[in-house]
Amino acid sequence: MSKYVFILIQLMKQICIVICFFMLTAFGANAQSNGSLEVTKYNGHNSKTIKEGSRIHVITNGKKYKGHLKVLSDQSFLVNADTILISQVQELNSQTVETQINGISLIIPGAIVGGFGATATVAGLIEGGYGFLGVIFGVPLAGIGIFAIVKGTHLLTKGKKFSSSKWKYTLNAPTN
């Protein structure tokens, strides 16, 4: 029994080290930019700041642009080689450091919970007798784990969606 506890403690230590590494990397990348795009919700006090250099997806008049944000002025910004006016933006998806940390923070526990759920389900099916309890508790755990993995992967690949009907966009040009 103590052998399994020791292995579990070692696994938790490794997971903590990996999470700390990603957080330190994220803070270092966050401190290297000047201009930003501030997104404020119309019906609340919620606001997010998208730093220059963040990966974004922009939809304007049916056209899709994908690339890194570079703020040119208070009215326009650059996505790769395309200049876009802030007033033309209909929808914006951003991949900020925050969404990457949140995505990783959902994927890792989701994999652990899903793994426990799948293990409990398989053990319950094999065991028989009171093993049905493993199936009863294992299937929902596996479902929750799969949902967390899918949501975390979505945050890592797409980022957070900001629609112009719910969010107001403001550019903060870099100071020279």
N, C-alpha and C positions, 0 to 999 in steps of 0.2 A: 504493500500500500504506500509506504513512504517513497518508494522509487517513482511512482506515478506523480506524487505531489512534487517531488524534486524536478521532474521533467516539466510539469505544468508551471512551476515557478521560473524555470529557465526560459520557457516560451514567453511568459509574460514580460520578463526582462528584455528579451529581444524585441518584442512588439513596442515596448516603451522607448527603446533606443531608436527604433526606426521612426516612430512618430516624432520624437524630439529632433531628429535629423531633418525631417521634412519641414517642421516648424521653423527651425533656424534658417534653412535654405529659403523659405518663403519670406521671412522677415528681411533677410539680406537683399533679396530681389525687390522687395517693396520699397526699400530705402534709396533706390537708384534712379528715380524719375522726377521730372519737374512738372510738366503739364498734366492736367487731369480732366476727366469728364465726370461731372457730378450729376447723379440721377436721384431726383426727389419725388416721392409719391404725392399725388394730388390730394388725396383724402386723408393724409396722415403726416406724421412728422418723421417718417422713415426715409433715410437717404443713404445712398451708397456712393463711394468715390471709386472711379475706375482710373487707375494710374496710366500714364503714357507708357506704351510698350506692351500693355495687356493685349491678349488675343481677343478679338471681337468678331461678331457676325452682324452685319447691318443690312436691313431691307429698306430700300427707298424706291418708291414708285414701281414696285414689282421687281426691281433689280436687287440681286444679292451680292454683297461684298464681304470678303473674308480676309482677315489679316491682322496686323498689329496696329494699335492706335498711335497716331502722332498728331498732337494738337498744333494747328497752325495759327489760329487766332480765336477770338471769342465767338466767331460765327461759323468757322469751318475746321474740319480735321481731315487727316489723311489716313486712308486704309490702303496699305501697300502703295500703289501709284495713283490711286483715285482720290480726288478731292471731293468731299461731301459736305454740304451745308447742313448745319444742325437742324434747320427748319424742315428739311426734306426727310428726316429719319422717321420711319413708321414703326420699326421694331429693332431692338438691339439685344443681342446675346453677348454676355461678356464672360471670359474665362479669367477671373482674377485669382490672386493667391488665396483669397478667402474661399472661393468655390473649389479650388484644388484641395485645400486642407479639409473642407467639409466632405468632398467626395472620398478622399482617402479615409477620413474618419467614419464614413458609412460603410465602405467596402470591407475594411479589416474586421470590425465587429460583426458585420453581416455574414462574412465567411465563417467566422467562429460559431455564431449562433446557428447558421445553416448546417454546418458540419455536425454540431451537437444534435440538431434535429434529425438529420439524416441517419446518424449513428443510432439514436434512440429508436427511430422507426425500424431500421433493419434489425436491431437487437430484439425489439418487441415482436417482430414477425418471426424471427428464428426461435425465440425462447418458448412461446406458447404459454399457457396458464395465465399468470398475471402480466405477461408480456404485452397484452393489449394496452396497458397503461403507457408503455413506451410509444406505441403507435398514436394514442390519443394526444400525448404531449409532444411527440416528436414531429408530427406533420405540421402543426401550427408554427413550431419553431423553425422548421425548414422553410416554410412559406415566408415568415418574417425575414429570415436571412436572405432569401432570394430577392425579396422586395428591396431590402437595404442595399444589396449588391447592384441591382438594376438602377436604383436612384443615385447611388454613388458614381456609377459609371456614366450616367447621364450628366451629372455635375462636372465630371472630369472632361468629357468630350464636348458637350454643348455649352456648359456654363449656365448662368442665370439669365432668364428672359425678362426684358424690360420693354413693355409695349407703350407706345406714345399716348394711348388712351388712358393709361393709369400712371405714367411717370413723366416728369418734366426733365428735359435735358439742359444742362448748363455747362459750357466749356470754360475752363480756367486755363488761359494761355500761359506758357512758361515765361518767367521774367528773365530778361537778358541784361 
